[in-house]
Amino acid sequence: MHSRHCSKCFSYAPAMNNMDTNFLQTEEPVLISEDAQDESNVSNTQTNGTAITFEPLGPEKVRWFYKSDLKRWTKFDGFDSLNIEYRYRANFGNEEDVSSLNGSFNYFLGLYTVVVRGGLYEVDLSKKKCTSIFWPGEESEIFRGVWFYDGYEPYEYGEEVEREHLNLFRDDTRKVEDTEDNGKSVLRDVTIGDMHVVWYSSAEVYSFKQKTFINTKIMRSVTKKLGTYFQKSAGYKLIRSYKTDANEKDKLNDITHLVFLIHGIGHKIDNKKIIKNTSQFRDCVKWIKHKYFQGTEQRAEFFPVDWRSQCSFDGGLVEQITPLNLKNIRQILNSSAMDIMYYTSPIYGREIQNSLANELNRLHSEFVERHPHHDFKVSIMAHSLGSVISYDIITGWEPFIKRSDSSPRIHLNFELENFFCLGSPLSVFLALRQNEIFKENLNLFPMWLAKKVYNIYHPTDPVAYRFEPLVAKDYCRYKPVGIQAYGIKCDYSEVPLELIGNIDTTFEETNGTEAKAPDVKKENETFSRRISTWLNMSSSNDSKANSSNQFEVNTCPLSRNSTPVENLNHRLDYILRDSIGGSASNYLSMLYTHTSYWSNYDVAYFIYTRLFPELDKTMEDFLKPEEKIPNFDLQLEQGIEVTEDLKHSTSKL
C-alpha cells in the first residue's frame, strides 16, 4: 500500500511542509498516534447471522474540510462541521438527510452560508468556498468527508461510495457472491471516476487505481492459493466516517486579544503577501499554543492589514521615467524602496496615513459589529515602514501638510495594549526629526501610544535600529534584551543590564560557502563597517590583525543628567538569537532576516506571552512532566553537566 495512506506515517506539524500534496493536515500540529486512529467506525452496523443492517451516517459522523493551501486538507472543528452539515442536509440532502435534522429543517433551509473558524471566515455551500470575512483575497475550497483513507485523509469519491454502500447493506437480507478464493467473498466492485472500489465485507472496502487494477477473474486465478491479502495490498483501505464524532463543544474560544499585522515595503509586487505572512504567523502561534498552553482559554487572533493596495500615487509616472537598463533591478526598487520615498513625499505621505488608518478602523468596527459582546484588547504588530506609519498616525505626526485649525486629524478608534515593531527603522526617522522633537523635549513613547512598546529585531537585519539610545543615550552602552528560544520560561522584567563587550559571531567573516573572488574580502569588510555605522557601532581597525569587532565606548558619551534606570520604565529593544547563521557580509542572509519574522517560532512565543503575560508565569502548569524543558543556565550554575545531545533534542521541542 502506498505510504501516504498509512496511518503510521503521520508526524508533528512543523515537518508537514514537505508532505505529499494530498496529505491531510490536522489543524493542530501534534503527533497522531495509532491508537488515536479509532477504526470503530462501523458502530451503526448490526450483524444478525447473515443479515446486516446499515443506517445512514448522522451529521456527527461526517467531517468537513477546507484546503488551507494548494496541498493540504484541514479539518473544521466539530462545532463548525456540524453547522455546515446541517445546512448541507437541509438544502442539498435527500429525505433521509432531512429527517436527521429533527425538526430543524425550516431553520436551515435557504441558508447557504455558515460563519466558521472562530468567526473569521464564511462557508458558502452553493459555491463550495470558504472566504475571509474581514479582509479580501483569501479563499479556499471545502470538502465533505464521508469515507476516508487509512490515515483519515478524505476520500475524493466518498459520497458516491456511501450511496453504493447503503444500497448494498441497507436490506436485511442480501445475496453473497462466493469466490474461489478460500471462501472469501467479493460483494461488489464498481468504477467511480478514475478509481475502482471493491467490497469484501462491510468493514473491508478497498480502492484501486484504474491503471493498476487487475481484472477480478485474473486476480482470483492468481491468488487462489495466496488468498485475498495479495489483492488487497495493491489498494487503499477505506474507512467509513471520521475517526472522532463532531461535537458542538469542539470550538474556538472567544477572541480576547485582537492583533493587527501591518506590512512594510514591497507589497506592490504581491498585495496578498501580508495575508500569507499573517497565515504563517498564525500557524506558528497555533503550534506554540498547542505545545505549551493547551489549557488556556485565552485566544489571540491576527488580522492582516493592507494599506498599499488602496494607494494610487503617481498613476504610473515613475514607471514611465524608469530607464530600460537594469530593468529587473529598477522594477524591484520601484515596487519596494520607492514606498519610503512616497511616504516622505509631502504629496503622498498623507494618502498613505489615511489608507492605513481607514483600514485599521474598518477592521475594528466590523469586528465589534459582528462580536458586540466580546471583551478584547487590541495590539499592533508592524513590520519595517509599517511601524513608522503606525507610530505617526497614533502620535499625530504630519509634517507633509500645512494644517489649518479646521482640517481633520487622522486617528484610530481604539487604544493599543501593545505596539510590536519588527525590523523597524522608526528610530532613524525619529532621529532625522530631532530638530522638531528633541527641542521640545517630547516623550517619544508616551503611554497613550501603547501601554508597552517592543522593538524586536534580528542581529543581521540591515533595516532595524535600536530605540533605547533615543530615550536615554547611556543605553548605547548596554546590550538589548535577548529573546529566549521558544519554550524557555523567562521574566524579561528581571533581566539585568549588561554592558556591551565583544560581539560574538554576528558580524564575523562569511564562511567558505560563497563564491570566491579577488576583491570579496575587501568588499565584505567595507560593507560590514557600513552596517556597524548604521547600528551605532564603531568599526574595528582595517587591518585583519587588529580587527576585534568591539564597540568603542568612547563613541557613546554618557548623559550627564540621567541614568538608564531613571529614563526607561521598561526595556524597548529585544534581539533575536542568530539561528539562521547569517553575517553582515552575507548579503542574501541579511535580506532574508528582514522578512523572516513571520515564520520565526521565537517571535511567536515571545509575542504570545507578551499578549498574555500570565501564561509565561504559569507555563509549567500546562505542560506534562515529560514535556517540561530544563533550564540549562541554572543547571550549569549548579554544576550539573548538560550534554550537547540533550540541548539539541530539547531545542526542537
C-alpha positions in Angstrom: 0.0 0.0 0.0 1.2 3.4 -0.8 2.8 5.1 2.2 0.7 8.3 2.0 -2.4 6.4 3.2 -0.7 4.6 6.0 -1.6 5.7 9.5 1.9 5.2 10.7 3.4 7.9 8.5 1.8 10.9 10.3 4.1 13.1 12.5 4.2 16.5 14.0 3.3 19.7 12.0 6.5 21.7 11.5 7.7 19.0 9.2 4.5 18.8 7.2 5.5 21.4 4.7 7.2 18.7 2.7 4.2 16.4 2.6 2.6 14.7 -0.4 0.2 17.1 -2.0 -2.8 15.0 -0.9 -1.8 14.6 2.7 -4.3 15.6 5.4 -3.1 18.4 7.7 -4.8 18.4 11.0 -5.4 21.8 12.4 -3.1 21.4 15.4 0.5 20.3 14.7 0.5 17.3 17.1 1.7 13.7 16.9 -1.1 11.4 15.9 -0.7 8.0 17.5 -2.0 4.8 16.0 -4.4 4.2 18.9 -5.9 7.6 18.2 -7.0 6.5 14.8 -10.0 4.6 16.1 -11.4 2.3 13.5 -14.6 1.6 15.3 -16.5 3.4 12.5 -19.0 0.7 12.0 -20.8 1.2 15.3 -24.0 1.6 13.3 -23.6 -1.9 11.9 -25.7 -4.8 13.4 -24.9 -8.3 12.4 -27.5 -11.0 13.0 -26.4 -14.2 11.3 -26.1 -13.3 7.6 -28.4 -10.3 7.9 -26.7 -6.9 8.0 -28.5 -3.6 8.6 -26.9 -0.2 7.9 -28.2 3.2 8.8 -27.2 6.5 7.0 -24.4 8.4 8.7 -25.5 11.0 11.3 -24.3 14.6 11.0 -21.7 14.0 13.7 -20.1 11.2 11.7 -19.4 13.4 8.7 -16.4 15.8 8.8 -16.0 18.9 6.6 -12.6 20.1 5.4 -11.1 23.2 3.9 -7.9 23.4 1.8 -5.6 25.8 3.7 -3.3 25.9 0.7 -2.8 24.0 -2.6 -1.5 20.9 -0.8 -3.4 20.2 2.4 -6.9 19.5 3.6 -7.5 20.8 7.1 -10.5 19.7 9.2 -13.0 22.1 10.5 -13.6 21.8 14.3 -16.6 19.8 15.4 -18.8 22.9 16.0 -18.2 24.3 12.5 -18.5 20.9 10.8 -21.9 20.2 12.4 -23.3 23.6 11.4 -22.1 23.1 7.8 -23.6 19.7 7.7 -26.9 20.8 9.0 -27.2 23.4 6.2 -26.0 21.0 3.6 -28.6 18.4 4.5 -31.4 21.0 4.6 -30.6 22.4 1.2 -28.9 19.6 -0.8 -29.7 16.4 1.1 -32.2 13.6 0.4 -35.2 12.7 2.6 -33.1 10.7 5.0 -30.7 13.6 5.4 -33.6 16.0 6.1 -35.1 13.6 8.7 -31.9 13.6 10.6 -32.3 17.3 11.4 -35.0 16.5 14.0 -37.4 19.3 13.1 -34.8 21.9 12.4 -35.3 21.7 8.7 -37.0 25.1 8.3 -34.3 26.8 10.3 -31.5 25.8 7.9 -33.5 25.8 4.6 -32.3 28.6 2.3 -29.2 29.3 4.4 -26.2 28.6 2.3 -23.6 30.4 4.3 -22.0 29.5 7.7 -19.7 31.5 9.8 -16.7 29.3 10.7 -13.2 29.3 12.1 -13.8 31.4 15.1 -15.9 34.0 13.3 -13.3 35.0 10.8 -14.4 33.0 7.7 -17.6 32.2 5.9 -18.5 29.0 4.1 -20.8 29.3 1.0 -22.2 25.9 0.2 -23.6 27.0 -3.1 -20.1 27.9 -4.3 -18.2 25.3 -2.2 -15.8 28.0 -0.9 -14.6 29.3 2.4 -13.7 33.0 2.3 -12.3 35.5 4.7 -14.9 37.9 6.2 -12.8 40.9 7.3 -10.1 41.1 4.7 -10.4 40.4 1.0 -8.4 37.9 -1.1 -8.3 34.7 1.0 -10.4 31.9 -0.4 -10.2 28.1 -0.1 -12.1 25.0 -1.3 -14.3 23.0 1.1 -14.9 19.2 1.0 -17.4 16.9 2.7 -15.6 13.9 4.2 -17.7 10.8 4.4 -15.2 8.0 3.6 -11.5 8.2 4.4 -8.2 6.6 3.6 -6.5 4.7 6.3 -4.8 7.9 7.5 -8.1 9.7 7.7 -7.4 11.8 4.6 -10.9 12.4 2.9 -11.5 10.1 0.0 -12.3 12.0 -3.1 -15.3 9.9 -4.1 -16.7 9.4 -0.6 -20.3 10.4 -1.3 -20.5 8.0 -4.3 -19.1 5.2 -2.2 -21.6 5.9 0.6 -24.5 5.6 -1.8 -23.2 2.2 -3.1 -22.5 1.1 0.5 -26.0 1.9 1.7 -27.6 0.2 -1.3 -25.5 -2.9 -0.6 -26.1 -3.2 3.1 -29.3 -1.4 4.0 -31.5 -4.6 3.3 -32.0 -7.2 6.0 -31.1 -10.0 3.5 -28.6 -10.0 0.7 -27.0 -12.4 -1.7 -23.3 -13.1 -1.3 -21.2 -13.9 -4.4 -18.9 -16.7 -3.3 -15.5 -16.7 -4.9 -13.0 -19.5 -5.3 -10.6 -17.6 -3.1 -10.6 -19.7 0.1 -14.3 -19.0 0.6 -13.8 -15.2 0.7 -16.5 -13.0 -0.8 -16.4 -10.1 -3.2 -19.7 -8.4 -2.5 -19.5 -5.6 -5.1 -17.0 -3.8 -7.3 -17.7 -0.5 -9.1 -15.8 2.0 -11.1 -16.1 5.6 -9.8 -14.1 8.2 -11.7 -10.5 7.0 -12.1 -10.9 4.6 -9.1 -12.1 1.1 -8.8 -13.8 0.3 -5.4 -14.2 -3.3 -4.1 -16.3 -4.5 -1.2 -15.1 -7.7 0.5 -17.2 -7.1 3.6 -18.9 -4.3 5.5 -15.6 -3.3 7.0 -13.3 -4.4 4.2 -13.6 -1.8 1.4 -10.7 -1.1 -0.9 -10.0 1.5 -3.6 -7.7 0.8 -6.6 -6.3 3.0 -9.2 -7.8 2.1 -12.6 -4.3 1.8 -14.1 -3.1 -0.8 -11.6 -6.4 -2.6 -11.0 -6.2 -6.2 -12.2 -9.2 -7.9 -13.6 -11.1 -9.7 -10.9 -11.2 -13.0 -12.7 -7.4 -13.0 -13.3 -6.8 -12.0 -9.7 -8.9 -14.9 -8.4 -6.9 -17.3 -10.6 -3.6 -15.9 -9.4 -4.5 -15.6 -5.7 -6.3 -18.9 -5.5 -3.6 -20.2 -3.1 -2.5 -16.8 -1.7 -5.9 -15.6 -0.5 -7.1 -12.0 -0.9 -4.3 -10.4 1.0 -2.2 -10.0 -2.1 -5.1 -8.3 -3.9 -5.9 -6.0 -1.0 -2.3 -5.0 -0.5 -2.4 -3.4 -4.0 -5.2 -1.0 -3.0 -6.1 1.6 -0.4 -8.3 0.6 2.5 -11.3 2.9 3.0 -12.9 3.7 6.3 -16.4 4.9 6.8 -16.9 8.1 8.8 -14.3 10.3 10.6 -12.3 8.9 13.5 -14.0 11.1 16.0 -17.5 12.4 16.2 -18.1 16.1 15.6 -19.0 17.7 18.9 -20.6 21.2 19.5 -18.2 21.8 22.3 -15.3 21.4 20.0 -14.9 25.1 19.0 -12.6 28.1 19.5 -12.9 30.3 22.4 -14.0 34.0 22.0 -11.2 36.3 20.9 -9.6 38.0 23.9 -6.9 39.9 22.1 -7.1 41.3 18.5 -3.7 41.9 16.8 -3.4 43.9 13.6 -0.4 42.8 11.4 0.8 45.7 9.2 3.2 45.2 6.3 6.1 47.4 5.3 7.6 48.0 1.8 7.3 45.7 -1.2 3.6 44.8 -1.3 3.0 46.4 -4.7 4.5 43.3 -6.2 2.2 40.9 -4.3 -0.7 42.6 -2.4 -1.6 39.2 -0.9 1.7 38.8 0.8 0.5 40.2 4.1 -2.3 37.6 4.1 0.3 34.8 3.5 2.6 36.3 6.2 -0.3 36.5 8.7 -1.2 32.9 7.9 2.4 31.9 8.6 2.5 33.7 11.9 -1.0 32.4 12.9 0.3 28.8 12.3 3.3 29.4 14.4 1.2 30.8 17.3 -1.2 27.9 16.9 1.6 25.4 17.3 3.1 27.3 20.3 -0.3 27.3 22.0 -0.9 23.6 21.4 2.6 22.7 22.5 2.8 24.8 25.7 -0.6 26.3 26.6 -3.3 23.8 25.7 -5.3 24.5 28.9 -5.7 28.2 28.4 -8.9 29.9 27.4 -7.2 32.9 26.1 -7.4 33.4 22.3 -5.4 35.9 20.2 -6.4 36.4 16.6 -4.3 38.1 13.9 -5.8 40.3 11.2 -3.7 41.2 8.1 -3.8 45.0 7.2 -3.1 46.0 3.7 -2.5 49.8 3.2 -0.5 49.7 -0.1 -3.2 48.4 -2.5 -5.5 51.3 -1.7 -2.9 53.9 -2.8 -2.8 55.1 -6.4 0.2 57.5 -6.0 1.7 58.9 -9.3 -0.5 57.0 -11.7 2.4 55.1 -13.3 4.6 58.2 -13.9 7.6 56.6 -12.1 7.4 53.6 -14.4 7.4 55.8 -17.5 10.6 57.6 -16.4 12.4 54.4 -15.5 15.3 53.6 -17.9 15.3 50.2 -19.5 18.9 49.5 -18.3 18.9 47.1 -15.4 15.2 46.9 -15.8 14.6 44.0 -13.4 16.5 45.7 -10.5 14.8 49.0 -11.2 11.4 47.4 -11.1 12.2 45.8 -7.8 13.3 49.1 -6.4 10.2 50.9 -7.8 8.0 48.3 -6.1 9.7 48.3 -2.7 12.1 51.0 -1.8 10.0 53.6 -3.6 7.4 53.3 -0.8 9.8 55.1 1.5 10.1 58.0 -0.9 6.3 58.1 -1.3 5.8 58.3 2.4 8.3 61.1 2.9 6.7 63.0 0.0 4.6 66.0 1.0 2.0 64.8 -1.6 1.6 61.1 -0.9 2.5 60.8 2.8 -0.9 61.9 3.9 -2.5 59.4 1.5 -0.6 56.5 3.0 -1.6 57.5 6.5 -5.2 57.8 5.5 -5.1 54.4 3.8 -3.7 52.6 6.9 -5.9 54.4 9.4 -9.1 53.8 7.4 -8.3 50.1 7.1 -7.5 49.7 10.8 -10.7 51.5 11.8 -12.7 49.5 9.3 -11.4 46.1 10.6 -12.0 47.1 14.2 -15.5 48.4 13.5 -16.6 45.4 11.6 -15.3 43.1 14.2 -17.1 44.9 17.0 -20.3 44.9 14.9 -20.1 41.1 14.5 -19.0 40.4 18.0 -20.6 43.1 20.2 -20.3 41.2 23.4 -16.6 40.2 23.2 -14.3 41.7 25.8 -11.0 42.1 24.0 -7.8 44.1 23.8 -6.1 45.4 20.7 -2.4 45.4 19.7 -0.4 46.2 16.6 2.4 44.2 15.0 4.0 46.5 12.4 6.9 45.5 10.1 9.5 47.8 8.7 8.0 51.0 7.2 4.6 49.9 8.6 5.9 50.7 12.2 6.8 54.2 11.1 3.4 54.9 9.6 1.6 53.4 12.6 3.6 55.5 15.0 3.0 58.7 13.1 -0.8 58.1 13.0 -1.1 57.5 16.7 1.2 60.4 17.7 -0.3 62.7 15.1 3.0 63.4 13.2 2.0 65.0 9.9 5.0 67.1 8.6 3.9 66.9 5.0 0.9 69.2 5.2 0.2 72.7 6.3 -2.6 72.2 8.9 -5.4 74.6 9.4 -7.4 74.6 12.6 -10.4 73.1 10.7 -8.5 70.3 9.0 -9.4 66.8 10.3 -6.8 64.9 12.3 -6.2 61.2 11.4 -6.8 59.0 14.4 -7.6 55.4 15.4 -10.9 54.5 17.0 -9.3 52.2 19.6 -6.4 52.2 22.1 -3.4 50.0 22.0 -2.3 47.5 24.6 1.0 46.7 22.8 2.9 48.1 19.9 5.3 45.5 18.4 7.8 46.8 15.9 9.5 44.2 13.8 12.7 45.0 11.8 11.9 48.7 12.3 13.7 51.8 11.1 11.5 54.0 13.2 14.3 55.4 15.4 16.1 56.6 12.2 13.0 58.6 11.2 12.8 60.0 14.7 16.5 60.9 14.8 16.1 62.8 11.5 13.3 64.7 13.0 15.3 65.7 16.1 15.1 69.4 15.4 11.3 69.2 15.8 11.1 66.6 18.5 14.1 67.0 20.9 14.0 70.8 21.2 10.5 70.4 22.7 11.7 67.5 25.0 8.8 65.3 23.8 8.3 61.9 25.2 8.9 59.6 22.2 7.0 56.6 23.6 4.2 58.0 25.7 1.7 55.8 27.5 -1.1 56.9 25.1 0.9 55.4 22.2 0.6 52.0 23.8 0.9 50.5 27.3 4.0 48.6 26.1 6.4 49.1 23.2 8.6 46.3 21.9 11.3 46.8 19.3 12.1 43.2 18.0 14.9 42.7 15.5 17.3 40.2 14.2 21.0 40.9 14.7 21.7 40.9 11.0 18.6 42.8 9.8 20.1 45.8 8.0 16.8 47.8 8.2 16.4 47.5 12.0 17.7 50.1 14.5 17.6 50.4 18.3 15.0 52.6 20.2 16.6 52.8 23.7 19.5 55.2 22.9 17.0 57.7 21.6 15.3 57.9 25.0 18.5 57.5 27.1 21.9 57.9 25.5 23.5 55.7 28.1 21.8 52.7 26.7 24.1 52.6 23.7 26.5 51.1 26.2 24.1 48.3 27.1 23.0 45.2 25.2 19.4 44.8 24.1 17.4 42.1 25.8 18.0 38.7 24.3 14.8 36.9 23.3 15.0 33.3 24.6 14.3 30.3 22.4 10.6 29.4 22.3 9.5 27.3 25.2 12.1 28.8 27.6 10.4 30.5 30.5 11.8 34.0 31.1 10.8 37.0 33.2 12.2 39.8 30.9 11.4 42.5 33.5 14.1 40.9 35.7 16.8 40.7 33.1 19.8 42.8 34.4 21.5 45.4 32.3 24.6 44.0 30.5 27.4 46.2 29.2 28.4 45.7 25.6 31.6 43.9 25.1 32.8 41.7 22.3 30.3 40.9 19.6 30.1 37.2 19.3 29.7 36.0 15.7 27.1 38.4 14.5 29.5 40.2 12.2 32.1 37.6 11.5 33.6 36.9 8.1 31.4 34.7 5.9 32.3 31.0 5.7 33.6 29.3 2.6 30.2 28.8 1.0 30.2 31.9 -1.1 31.9 32.1 -4.5 35.5 33.3 -4.2 36.7 36.4 -6.0 39.8 38.6 -5.6 38.0 41.5 -4.0 35.4 39.7 -2.0 37.2 40.1 1.4 37.8 43.9 0.9 34.2 44.4 -0.3 32.8 42.4 2.7 34.9 44.4 5.2 33.7 47.7 3.7 30.1 46.6 3.9 30.5 45.3 7.4 31.8 48.7 8.5 28.8 50.4 6.9 26.4 48.1 8.8 28.2 48.8 12.0 27.9 52.6 11.5 24.1 52.2 10.8 23.7 50.4 14.1 25.6 52.9 16.2 28.6 50.6 16.4 32.2 51.6 15.8 34.2 49.7 13.4 37.4 48.0 14.2 40.7 48.8 12.5 41.0 47.9 8.8 43.9 45.5 9.3 43.0 41.9 9.9 45.4 41.6 12.9 43.7 44.3 14.9 40.1 43.6 13.9 38.4 42.8 17.2 34.8 43.7 16.3 34.2 45.6 19.6 32.1 48.6 20.5 34.3 51.6 21.2 32.9 53.0 24.4 34.3 56.5 23.7 31.9 56.9 20.8 28.9 56.7 23.1 29.2 59.5 25.7 27.3 59.4 29.0 24.3 61.6 29.6 25.1 64.0 32.4 21.5 64.3 33.7 20.2 60.8 33.6 20.8 57.2 34.2 19.4 54.2 32.3 17.2 53.1 35.1 15.6 56.6 35.5 14.9 57.0 31.8 13.2 53.7 30.9 10.2 52.3 32.6 10.7 49.1 30.8 13.1 47.8 28.1 12.3 48.6 24.5 14.9 46.7 22.5 14.7 42.9 22.1 17.1 41.0 19.9 16.6 37.5 18.4 19.2 34.8 18.5 21.0 34.3 15.2 19.5 30.9 14.4 20.0 31.5 10.7 23.7 31.8 10.9 23.9 35.0 8.9 26.5 37.7 9.0 27.0 41.3 8.0 28.9 40.3 4.9 26.4 37.7 3.7 24.0 39.8 1.6 21.4 37.1 1.0 21.2 36.2 4.6 20.6 39.8 5.6 17.8 40.3 3.1 16.2 37.1 4.4 16.4 38.1 8.0 14.4 41.3 7.3 11.4 39.2 6.2 11.9 36.1 8.5 9.9 37.4 11.5 6.6 35.9 10.4 7.8 32.3 10.4 10.0 32.6 13.5 8.8 30.5 16.4 10.9 32.6 18.9 9.0 35.7 17.8 5.7 33.8 18.0 6.3 32.6 21.5 7.6 36.0 22.7 4.7 37.9 21.3 2.1 35.4 22.5 3.4 35.5 26.1 3.5 39.4 25.9 -0.1 39.4 24.9 -1.0 37.1 27.8 1.8 37.7 30.4 0.2 35.4 32.9 0.8 32.4 30.6 4.6 32.6 30.8 4.4 32.6 34.6 2.2 29.5 34.7 3.6 27.6 31.7 4.7 24.7 33.9 1.0 24.1 34.8 0.1 23.5 31.1 2.9 21.0 30.4 3.0 17.3 31.0 6.0 16.2 33.2 7.8 14.7 30.2 7.4 17.9 28.2 8.9 20.3 30.8 12.0 22.0 29.5 15.1 22.1 31.7 16.8 25.4 32.5 20.3 24.8 31.1 21.7 28.0 32.5 20.5 27.2 36.0 21.9 23.6 35.7 25.3 25.0 34.7 25.3 27.4 37.7 24.6 24.4 40.0 27.4 22.3 38.4 25.1 19.9 36.6 26.6 18.6 33.4 24.4 19.3 30.3 25.2 17.3 27.2 25.1 18.8 23.7 22.8 16.0 22.6 20.2 16.9 25.3 20.4 20.6 24.4 19.9 19.7 20.7 17.0 17.4 21.3 15.3 19.9 23.6 15.7 22.8 21.2 13.4 21.0 18.7 10.5 20.8 21.2 
